[in-house]
C-alpha cells in the first residue's frame, strides 16, 4: 500500500480521475471507447440496411414490376 499512498500524494487532485487522450482535448479514454462502440454498431446497422435495400431493389422489385425499364 505504500506505492498507492505515494502515487496519491504525487498526483494530488488528479488522483482517481480519468486521463484525457491529449492534454488540449477534453475527451477521456472511456468516451473514445464508447464512440468506437457506437460507431461500429451504427456501421453494422448501415450494412444491414444496405443489404435489405439491395434485396428489395434487385430481387423483389422486378418481381413486382417496380423500376421497369421499357
Rosetta constraint file for C-alpha pairs under 8 A:
AtomPair CA 1 CA 5 HARMONIC 6.46 0.50
AtomPair CA 2 CA 6 HARMONIC 6.23 0.50
AtomPair CA 3 CA 7 HARMONIC 6.09 0.50
AtomPair CA 4 CA 8 HARMONIC 6.10 0.50
AtomPair CA 5 CA 9 HARMONIC 6.17 0.50
AtomPair CA 6 CA 10 HARMONIC 6.04 0.50
AtomPair CA 7 CA 11 HARMONIC 6.04 0.50
AtomPair CA 7 CA 15 HARMONIC 7.71 0.50
AtomPair CA 8 CA 12 HARMONIC 5.76 0.50
AtomPair CA 8 CA 15 HARMONIC 5.64 0.50
AtomPair CA 11 CA 15 HARMONIC 5.23 0.50
AtomPair CA 18 CA 28 HARMONIC 6.48 0.50
AtomPair CA 18 CA 29 HARMONIC 7.50 0.50
AtomPair CA 19 CA 28 HARMONIC 5.93 0.50
AtomPair CA 19 CA 29 HARMONIC 6.94 0.50
AtomPair CA 20 CA 25 HARMONIC 6.96 0.50
AtomPair CA 20 CA 26 HARMONIC 6.15 0.50
AtomPair CA 20 CA 27 HARMONIC 5.42 0.50
AtomPair CA 20 CA 28 HARMONIC 4.17 0.50
AtomPair CA 20 CA 29 HARMONIC 6.05 0.50
AtomPair CA 21 CA 25 HARMONIC 6.85 0.50
AtomPair CA 21 CA 26 HARMONIC 7.79 0.50
AtomPair CA 21 CA 27 HARMONIC 6.30 0.50
AtomPair CA 21 CA 28 HARMONIC 5.91 0.50
AtomPair CA 21 CA 29 HARMONIC 6.07 0.50
AtomPair CA 22 CA 26 HARMONIC 7.56 0.50
AtomPair CA 22 CA 27 HARMONIC 7.82 0.50
AtomPair CA 27 CA 31 HARMONIC 6.36 0.50
AtomPair CA 27 CA 32 HARMONIC 7.13 0.50
AtomPair CA 28 CA 32 HARMONIC 6.54 0.50
AtomPair CA 29 CA 33 HARMONIC 6.33 0.50
AtomPair CA 30 CA 34 HARMONIC 6.24 0.50
AtomPair CA 31 CA 35 HARMONIC 6.17 0.50
AtomPair CA 32 CA 36 HARMONIC 6.22 0.50
AtomPair CA 33 CA 37 HARMONIC 6.19 0.50
AtomPair CA 34 CA 38 HARMONIC 6.17 0.50
AtomPair CA 35 CA 39 HARMONIC 5.95 0.50
AtomPair CA 36 CA 40 HARMONIC 5.95 0.50
AtomPair CA 37 CA 41 HARMONIC 6.26 0.50
AtomPair CA 38 CA 42 HARMONIC 6.08 0.50
AtomPair CA 39 CA 43 HARMONIC 6.09 0.50
AtomPair CA 40 CA 44 HARMONIC 6.37 0.50
AtomPair CA 41 CA 45 HARMONIC 6.33 0.50
AtomPair CA 42 CA 46 HARMONIC 6.15 0.50
AtomPair CA 43 CA 47 HARMONIC 6.22 0.50
AtomPair CA 44 CA 48 HARMONIC 6.14 0.50
AtomPair CA 45 CA 49 HARMONIC 6.13 0.50
AtomPair CA 46 CA 50 HARMONIC 6.12 0.50
AtomPair CA 47 CA 51 HARMONIC 6.28 0.50
AtomPair CA 48 CA 52 HARMONIC 6.30 0.50
AtomPair CA 49 CA 53 HARMONIC 6.03 0.50
AtomPair CA 50 CA 54 HARMONIC 6.02 0.50
AtomPair CA 51 CA 55 HARMONIC 6.21 0.50
AtomPair CA 52 CA 56 HARMONIC 6.27 0.50
AtomPair CA 53 CA 57 HARMONIC 6.16 0.50
AtomPair CA 54 CA 58 HARMONIC 5.71 0.50
AtomPair CA 54 CA 59 HARMONIC 7.82 0.50
AtomPair CA 55 CA 59 HARMONIC 5.26 0.50
AtomPair CA 55 CA 60 HARMONIC 6.53 0.50
AtomPair CA 56 CA 60 HARMONIC 4.78 0.50
AtomPair CA 56 CA 61 HARMONIC 5.57 0.50
AtomPair CA 57 CA 61 HARMONIC 4.97 0.50
AtomPair CA 57 CA 62 HARMONIC 7.33 0.50
AtomPair CA 58 CA 62 HARMONIC 6.79 0.50
AtomPair CA 59 CA 63 HARMONIC 6.72 0.50
AtomPair CA 60 CA 64 HARMONIC 6.42 0.50
AtomPair CA 61 CA 65 HARMONIC 6.21 0.50
AtomPair CA 61 CA 66 HARMONIC 4.93 0.50
AtomPair CA 61 CA 67 HARMONIC 6.89 0.50
AtomPair CA 62 CA 66 HARMONIC 5.45 0.50
AtomPair CA 62 CA 67 HARMONIC 6.77 0.50
AtomPair CA 62 CA 68 HARMONIC 6.95 0.50
